[in-house]
Amino acid sequence: MQSLRRLAFTLAVAFALASAAPLQAAQPTDGTANEVLRIGVVDVARVVNESPQAARAKSSMATQFAKRKNELEAKSNALRQDMDRLAQDGSVMSEADRDKLQSDIRDRQRELQLERSKYNDDVSDAEQKEFEQMRADILKIIDQYAEDNGYDLILGDGVIYSSKAVDVTDEILAELGDS
């Protein structure tokens, strides 16, 4: 339902811009010159995926959480080995040893599940924080680019079609690379 509303809104904006641009261009501002509405489009998803800031964020996240990820993998492997040992040797183990190993496996499974949940929450929180910072940086660069190059309007998400003539994504990526 939300995508239909977004589509309707996008079509309304596109229609309004298409209708207003010729009217705006036909109206002289100082009696001699015609004003032309300058519009650009940015593929926001592409900017987010291809920007140097995104690469730095991914690298930072990988470094920040590598130790915990490796620890979780090591615990998971050790648990899997004990589960395999129980499956193979359980029938020849004493009842007390088998019960002790089963109890230990259950406890470690619960602990591992809890640690994974905390890890995933921490990664998600860190990704959100990185994304918000990256988004702010990207919007700042887009605003500055629009001002420096005389754009009246820069569109992003929700654009159904744009020609290469108004696509400024490459220029924005270049600006982000310079920052």
C-alpha atoms as one frame of an Amber mdcrd trajectory, in Angstrom:
protein
   0.000   0.000   0.000   2.833   2.347   0.877   4.516   1.677  -2.474   1.304
   2.661  -4.270   1.174   5.934  -2.334   4.839   6.541  -3.122   4.207   5.839
  -6.808   1.210   8.184  -6.858   3.211  10.891  -5.115   6.160  10.443  -7.486
   3.885  10.642 -10.516   2.224  13.767  -9.139   5.595  15.431  -8.519   6.864
  14.415 -11.960   3.720  15.755 -13.608   3.894  18.984 -11.644   7.556  19.460
 -12.551   6.928  18.654 -16.200   4.058  21.113 -16.272   5.810  23.838 -14.299
   9.161  23.769 -16.091   7.848  25.089 -19.438   5.738  27.701 -17.662   8.674
  28.804 -15.545  10.962  28.954 -18.568   8.452  31.051 -20.522   8.202  33.741
 -17.862  10.938  36.367 -18.076  12.364  37.450 -14.713  14.012  40.690 -15.729
  12.196  41.356 -18.952  14.921  40.018 -21.243  16.168  36.637 -20.024  14.209
  33.433 -19.629  14.778  31.437 -16.450  15.324  27.689 -16.928  14.596  25.252
 -14.135  17.631  23.048 -13.580  16.830  19.535 -12.307  19.159  16.663 -11.419
  18.592  13.086 -10.308  20.748  11.034  -7.956  20.546   7.245  -7.733  20.745
   7.164  -3.943  21.067   3.378  -3.691  24.034   3.453  -6.067  25.661   6.304
  -4.154  25.245   4.450  -0.863  26.690   1.226  -2.317  29.537   2.707  -4.354
  30.715   5.628  -2.245  34.115   5.565  -0.556  32.273   6.215   2.702  30.391
   2.924   2.285  33.625   1.032   1.673  35.185   2.603   4.771  32.097   1.778
   6.840  32.146  -1.882   5.728  35.845  -2.147   6.483  35.413  -0.480   9.858
  32.536  -2.797  10.768  34.468  -5.892   9.723  37.450  -4.829  11.831  35.334
  -3.798  14.788  33.445  -7.104  15.019  36.025  -9.582  13.677  37.190 -10.764
  17.097  33.671 -11.474  18.377  32.698 -13.161  15.125  35.752 -15.439  15.293
  35.022 -16.276  18.938  31.427 -17.206  18.085  32.586 -19.389  15.194  35.130
 -21.138  17.443  32.477 -21.810  20.103  30.084 -23.083  17.440  32.724 -25.438
  16.028  33.612 -26.777  19.488  29.939 -27.344  20.234  29.461 -29.138  16.910
  32.414 -31.402  17.694  30.945 -32.324  21.085  27.559 -33.007  19.457  29.275
 -35.285  16.915  31.146 -37.049  19.743  27.869 -37.589  21.605  26.232 -38.988
  18.471  29.145 -41.341  17.782  30.167 -42.393  21.279  26.948 -41.826  23.233
  25.930 -45.447  23.100  29.223 -46.640  24.625  29.498 -43.889  27.247  28.430
 -44.408  30.810  25.009 -42.982  31.570  26.519 -40.368  33.891  29.064 -39.227
  31.278  26.410 -39.114  28.540  24.001 -37.123  30.759  26.782 -34.731  31.732
  27.775 -34.182  28.069  24.134 -33.697  27.010  23.602 -31.149  29.780  26.826
 -29.347  28.862  25.789 -29.233  25.190  22.338 -27.812  26.047  23.876 -25.134
  28.292  26.417 -24.147  25.663  23.735 -24.053  22.941  21.678 -21.611  25.012
  24.744 -19.513  25.800  25.817 -19.481  22.148  22.328 -18.500  21.021  22.295
 -15.619  23.500  25.773 -14.464  22.450  24.785 -14.591  18.761  21.677 -12.562
  19.500  23.717  -9.914  21.350  26.285  -9.894  18.549  23.598  -9.427  15.867
  21.993  -6.609  17.885  25.351  -4.867  18.318  26.166  -5.213  14.609  22.735
  -3.889  13.666  23.086  -0.897  15.994  26.568  -0.108  14.675  25.403  -0.429
  11.056  22.503   1.933  11.735  24.844   4.479  13.332  27.304   4.223  10.406
  24.468   4.532   7.877  23.051   7.627   9.555  26.479   9.297   9.514  27.064
   8.274   5.899  23.603   9.539   4.911  24.299  12.902   6.534  27.637  13.158
   4.697  26.045  12.225   1.360  23.201  14.733   1.763  25.699  17.452   2.644
  27.713  16.715  -0.524  24.552  16.655  -2.672  23.397  19.984  -1.227  26.799
  21.551  -1.848  26.954  20.120  -5.386  23.502  21.509  -6.187  24.428  24.971
  -4.896  27.808  25.018  -6.666  26.296  23.928 -10.000  23.111  25.984  -9.982
  20.544  23.221  -9.569  17.048  24.193  -8.523  15.990  20.646  -7.668  17.782
  17.351  -7.046  15.574  14.250  -6.891  16.524  10.957  -5.284  14.436   7.986
  -4.182  11.124   7.473  -5.895  12.202   8.511  -9.389  10.677   6.176 -11.929
  12.606   7.397 -14.951  15.331   9.893 -15.643  17.440  10.456 -18.705  21.217
  10.504 -18.556  21.026  14.256 -19.139  19.734  14.865 -15.607  21.521  11.974
 -13.820  24.228  13.489 -11.608  25.051  10.295  -9.683  28.570   9.995 -11.153
  29.339  13.578 -10.214  28.099  13.028  -6.661  30.257   9.885  -6.364  33.244
  11.923  -7.579  32.522  14.609  -4.964  32.239  11.956  -2.249  35.585  10.543
  -3.352  37.171  13.964  -2.969  35.774  14.551   0.521
